[in-house]
Amino acid sequence: PSTSRLYSSAEQEIGRFAVTARNEVARLQTVTITTSTGGVAGSSIQKIANSTSSAKLIDVATGLEVSATVTIADNVITFSSMNDTVAKDVTKNYKIMLGVSSVDSYYGMTVTLGTVTSGAITIVRDSDSNTITPTGSATTKTYTVGTVAPTVLVTAVNENTFKVRVTNPDSNTGITLTGAKFDFKTALP
């Protein structure tokens, strides 16, 4: 993902990974994502998730959600009960989406996610369901919990009057408008 921020009350991409099936068809069965380091309430991703099942695993090529049982507990997101097929000699890319709840009490804290534990991904041969031990390493990314900035819309009512609308898309209620100055350089339509 291009962003490094987790925002309040939104579904956001929090990571990507790829699986390559070499020489035969494989099936992805479980994926475990851990919070390896960070400051969000003792590294607990569960505290900022909408619910204990508000994560999704998406096939990047199709944009479709992979059918899985999702659990979020403390600092672990688990996708299980999957049978997502990866074709022979093909690399399949996945992204992880997380429904984030109110993060007001965690502003400025960080969280780092990655598949960094042994056995974090379970893959089997499609032909005989024997387990395949995946190789590779995780590249983790640190996210900072932040706010979505308010937007300001200024609309001309007439030649001398303007309507100002401030919209706060974030759940943070601590925003105060203390003054405004508007300079207009163009003529009204």
N, C-alpha and C positions, 0 to 999 in steps of 0.2 A: 504494500500500500504506500501511496505517496505521502500521506499525512503521518505525522508523529503525535497527533493529539487524539484523545478519547473525549468525546463531548457528551453532555447530558442528553438523555431522552432521545436517543437515535440508534438506528442499526448501522454498525460500522464494520468495515473490514479491519481485522486485527492480525492477519498473517496469511502467508501462502506457503505451500510446499508442493513438491512434484513426486510422482512415483513412476518409475520406468520398469516395464516388464520385459526382461531380456530372454529371448529364446523360447518363451512360452507365455500363454495367457495367465494372468494372475488376478486374484480378487482381494481388494482391500476390505478388511473386516473390522479393525478398530484403529482409532487414532487417539492418542492422549496428548493434550497440550498442557504444559505446566507453566506456572509463573515462576521463573527461575530466580529473579531478584526484583527488588522494587520497594516502594514505600506505601503502596495503597493498603492501608490497614493490615500490615504484616503480610503483604504480598497476596492477599486474598482477592482473586478476580470475582468471586461470588458476591462480594459486597457492592460491586458496581454493576453487576448483571441485573437485567429486568426480572429474571426468575432463575430457578435452578435448571432450566432447560432452554434458555433464550439464545443459544448459539446455533448456527447453521453451517454445514459444510457444503460448499458450492463447487460444481464442476465448472472451471473457468471457460472451457471451450463451448459449452452449451448454455451456461448461465443457470442451469437447473440445480435445485437442492438435491443432495444425495440423501437417500432414505437412510436414516440412522436413529437410534435411541440416543438422546443427548442428556448428559448429566453434568452439572457444575457443582463442585464441592470444594470449598476453601480455595486452594490455588490450582485446581485441576479441572480442565474441560475434557470430557470423554465422549467420543462418538463411537458407539458400539452397535452390534447387530446389523452390520452392513455386509453387503455382497456386491460392491461396486467393481465391475470388471475393467481391467486394464489390458488392452489388446497386446498381442505379441510384438515386441520391439517398438513399442509406443511409449511416449512419456505423457502422462496425464497430470495436468495442473489443477490444484485445488486452492480455494480461498476460504478462510474462516470468517464468518460474520458474527458479531455479538450485539445483541440488544442491550444497550446501556441504559440504566435507570438514572435517577438524580445523583449527581456526583458532587453536590455542593460542599460536603464536608471533606472532600479529597482533592480540591483544586491545588494544582502545582505538584502533587505527588506523582510518582512514576510507577510503571509496571513494565516488566520485560517478559515476553512470551516466547516459548520455543519448545520443540519436541526434543527435549534434552535428556530424557531418561531412557535407560535400557528397556527395550520392549515397548516403546511408545507407539509403534506402528505394528499391527499384525497383518501380514499378507500371506495368502495361501496359493498353492498351484490350483488353477481352475480344474485341471484334469483329475486330481486325486485328493484335493483338500489338505495336502501336506504343507506344513508351515515353511515359509521361506524367510530366512533372516535377512532383513534389509540392511544395506550398507549406506554410508553417507554420514553427514553431520548436519546439525541444525545451525542456521544463522539466525540469531535472535535480534530483535529490534526493541528499543525502549520507547514507550509511549508516555506522554505527559498528560495527566488529566487536566482539562481546561474548560473554558467557557466559549460559547459561541457569541461573538460580538453583536450588540444590538445594531439594527439598521435604522437609518433615518431617511424618511421620504418627505421632500418639500414640494408641495403642489400649489401653483398659483390659483387663487380664487378669483381675483380680479387684479387690476393694475397696482393696487396698494395693499392687498391682503394675501397672505400665504398661509396654507395649512401645513403644519408640521406633524408628522406621525413617527413616533419612535416605537419600534417593535422589538421585544425581547424574546428571541426564540429559545433561550436557555431557561431552565427552571430557577436560576439564581434570582432572587428578588431584591438583592442588595444594590441595584443600579439606581442612581439618582441623577437626574438632569438638573444641573445647577445654573446653567445659562447657555445661551446660544447666540451666535453672531452669523448673519447671512449676508454675503456680498453677491450681487447678481450683475453679471457683465453683459448679458444678452437681453434683447427686447422681448417682451411677452408676445406670444403668437396672436 
